[in-house]
Amino acid sequence: MSEQLQPVLVLPVFRGGDKFRRALASVRPAESYFRRIVISLNASRGSSDEDIIEEYRAAGSSKIEVIQSNVELPWIPHQYFWLDYLTKTGERARDWLLWFAHDDQLRLR
């Protein structure tokens, strides 16, 4: 797939737990469809969601990028947190972005 057509997948997480684990597991078989995969943890250091990410990374190579707010932010400030990160790392208004809730799952067909 052309890199121009590949969206960036953003997975904002707030107290994700088992739902986040399932969502993240559904990402691995779909990684090749995304140019970047950004996980934005809305949590202080030491959250259990960090362990889930480490489990994912231990299972094999991955293109996930993890950013962390280090404090629990309300929804809109957290959205600006990861949007600011994307802007600072080169994404533009015309780039494709798929926002993926931590309690959902990707299904390839």
N, C-alpha and C positions, 0 to 999 in steps of 0.2 A: 504494500500500500504506500502511495506517495506520502512523504512526510507532511506535505502541505495539507493533505486531507485527514491526517491523523489528529484527533482532538487531544487536548490535555485532560486527563481525568483528575478531578479533585475530590478527595474524600475527607470532609470535615468530620471530626469525631469529638463527641462530648459524652464521657462516661459510657463508652461503647460496650465493653464486656463481651459476652458471647455473641451478641448480634454483630458487633464489629468483627469478631473472629470469622464468622460465616461470610460476612461481606468481603473481607479481605481474601479469604480462600477462593471466592468466586472471581477475584481479579487475576490471579496467576495465569489461568489458561487464556485470558484475554489481553495480557500485557502487550503483545505484539501489535494490537490495534490502536495503541495510544503512544503518542510521541513522548509524553511525560506522565508520571503518576505521582501526584502530590498528596500526601496525607498530612492534614493539619490537625494536630492534637490540641484541643482546647482544655488544657489541664496543667496542673503544677507538676514539677519533676517527680518521678517515682510512681506515676499512675500505672494501674494494671494494664492499660492499653499499650504502654511501652513494651511490656513483656510480650504481648500479642504480635507486635511489630518485629521484635527480635526472633520470635518463633518463625515468622514468615521469612525473614532474611536467612535464617539458618537452614531453611528447606531448599535453598538454591539461589542462584543469581537473580537479581531483580532490578528493575529501573525505578523503584519507589524512592521518592525524596520525602523526608519527614521534617516538618517544621512544628514547633511547639510554642504555644503562647506563654507557658510557665505560670499562668494564672487562669482561673476560670472566667471567661468573658461572656457577656450576654451575646445572643445570636448575631445581631448586626455588627457589633465591634469585631466579633470573630470572623465574620464574612470579610470585613475590610482588612483584617490581619492577613488572610491568605490571598486576597486580591492584591494587596500591596506587595506581597512576596512575588506573586506572578509577574507583576509589572517590573519590579526591581530585577528580575531574572530574565527579562527579555520578551515576555508575552505582550502582545498588542491587542487593541480593541477588535481587530478583524480575525484574530485567532479563534479557533473552535475550542470550546470549553464544555466538558461534561461534568456537572456537579452530581455527586453520587452520595446519597445518604448512607450513614454507617449502619443502618438497619435494613438495607436493601441488598439485593444480590444481582450480579450480572449473569445473564444466561445466553450462552452462545448457541446459535442454531445453524 
